[in-house]
Amino acid sequence: MPGKKTIHILMADDDEDDRYFFKKALIKLSLSATLVTVADGAELMSYLSKNRSKLPDILFLDINMPRKNGYECLVEIKANTDTKKFPVIMYSTSLDDAMADLLYQEGAQYYLCKGNLPDLEKYLQTVLTLLDGNNLQRPSRKEFLLNPMRVV
């Protein structure tokens, strides 16, 4: 496609294997993308502070991380005028409806549960294609959860 832009992705996840599989899935997609990773929430907030004038296009944020968890980061991101509109996809192995409600209320774009590589590829393709086409609208709470485990 002519005029196709590169999507700049930031990922915060303390699990090295999860970062590896995310990168592997991203490489298989038919989108032009760059990936920067950080290993915990404190590192994420430092990165965002240093790069506030040129934020990535989207953030994939693990919930369970040391030093500062994903929920705490999300609250801080959405409270800051520089990062308030920054699309945040929560990315976690855990699935908790009460936590999903809190994340939705705090302004997360989607909640993507970690799954197998083909499912991850499918959901990344969907989300990043919407972002690339400027159609990444915040879904209803019912459609907030992108969970490979629940796909029929």
Backbone hydrogen bonds, N-H to C=O, Kabsch-Sander energy under -0.5 kcal/mol:
donor,donor_aa,acceptor,acceptor_aa,energy
4,K,1,M,-1.1
7,I,32,S,-3.0
8,H,6,T,-0.5
9,I,7,I,-0.7
9,I,34,T,-2.7
10,L,58,I,-2.3
11,M,36,V,-2.5
12,A,60,F,-2.7
13,D,11,M,-0.6
13,D,38,V,-2.2
16,E,14,D,-0.7
19,R,15,D,-2.1
20,Y,16,E,-2.1
21,F,17,D,-2.6
22,F,18,D,-2.2
23,K,19,R,-2.3
24,K,20,Y,-2.5
25,A,21,F,-2.5
26,L,22,F,-2.4
27,I,23,K,-2.1
28,K,24,K,-1.0
29,L,25,A,-0.5
29,L,26,L,-1.2
33,A,31,L,-0.7
34,T,7,I,-2.6
36,V,9,I,-2.3
38,V,11,M,-2.5
41,G,66,P,-0.9
41,G,68,K,-0.9
44,L,40,D,-2.0
45,M,41,G,-2.5
46,S,42,A,-1.9
47,Y,43,E,-2.4
48,L,44,L,-2.7
49,S,45,M,-2.1
50,K,46,S,-2.3
51,N,47,Y,-1.6
52,R,49,S,-0.8
54,K,51,N,-1.7
57,D,8,H,-2.4
58,I,8,H,-1.3
59,L,87,P,-2.2
60,F,10,L,-2.7
61,L,59,L,-0.6
61,L,89,I,-2.9
62,D,12,A,-2.8
62,D,60,F,-0.5
63,I,91,Y,-0.5
65,M,63,I,-1.1
68,K,66,P,-3.0
70,G,63,I,-2.6
71,Y,63,I,-0.5
73,C,69,N,-2.1
74,L,70,G,-2.7
75,V,71,Y,-2.4
76,E,72,E,-2.0
77,I,73,C,-3.0
78,K,74,L,-2.7
79,A,75,V,-1.2
80,N,76,E,-0.8
80,N,77,I,-0.8
83,T,80,N,-0.8
84,K,80,N,-1.5
86,F,83,T,-1.8
89,I,59,L,-3.5
90,M,88,V,-0.6
90,M,110,Y,-2.8
91,Y,61,L,-3.0
92,S,112,L,-1.8
100,A,96,D,-2.8
101,D,97,D,-2.3
102,L,98,A,-1.9
103,L,99,M,-2.8
104,Y,100,A,-2.4
105,Q,101,D,-2.5
106,E,102,L,-2.0
107,G,104,Y,-1.4
108,A,103,L,-2.4
109,Q,88,V,-3.1
110,Y,88,V,-0.9
111,Y,144,F,-2.6
112,L,90,M,-3.7
112,L,110,Y,-0.5
113,C,111,Y,-0.6
113,C,146,L,-2.2
114,K,92,S,-2.4
120,L,116,N,-2.4
121,E,117,L,-2.7
122,K,118,P,-2.1
123,Y,119,D,-2.6
124,L,120,L,-2.7
125,Q,121,E,-2.5
126,T,122,K,-2.1
127,V,123,Y,-2.6
128,L,124,L,-2.9
129,T,125,Q,-2.0
130,L,126,T,-2.0
131,L,127,V,-2.3
132,D,128,L,-2.7
133,G,129,T,-1.9
134,N,131,L,-1.6
135,N,130,L,-3.4
136,L,130,L,-0.6
137,Q,135,N,-2.1
143,E,140,S,-0.8
144,F,141,R,-1.0
146,L,111,Y,-3.4
146,L,144,F,-0.6
147,N,145,L,-0.8
150,R,147,N,-1.8
151,V,147,N,-0.5
151,V,148,P,-0.9
